[in-house]
Amino acid sequence: MNILEVSLDIQTIIEENIPFNRFLGLKVQEIRPRYARLELPFRPEFIGDPRRPALHGGIIATLVDTCAGAAVWASGSPRDRVATIDMRVDYLRPADPANLVAIGIVKLLGNRVGNAVVQVFSVNNLDVVIAEGRGVFNIRKAGAKAPCAIDDQHHEDIPQQE
């Protein structure tokens, strides 16, 4: 599979095969290894503070998580699994009721862990960052066995809760 085929497969999966993304109307504008650019079309239901009005922070966090994960995922195979380990978002200013654009760039890519940073913008002003985020992701390569979980109820080094 070449890079273009991988990118198209991942784009299709993100937009059409993940029910939550399809529900949100999320669109992949560009995706390639170590990079993703996504757009989230505005819907009135996304408003969190109707007095301003401003978009809900959860919508922005969702966009950060998805964009960072997509950038990491695009660095591998569409059959790989990528799951969020940790994520943070810094909300820099209110997001106007408009489409949002997120750009994710991979900063660290290992065999099992990837790290990406994301900036979020309003389509009304692509020069002003609304939010910045960072995601850390577990990467499970296609065909790799799932890691064994420690059974903490039977592990002598882990204190038991009563």
Beta strands, then each sheet from edge to edge (+ up, - down):
strand 1: 27-32
strand 2: 35-40
strand 3: 47-49
strand 4: 54-55
strand 5: 81-91
strand 6: 100-109
strand 7: 113-122
strand 8: 125-140
sheet 1: 1+ 2- 6+ 7- 8+ 5-
sheet 2: 3+ 4-
end
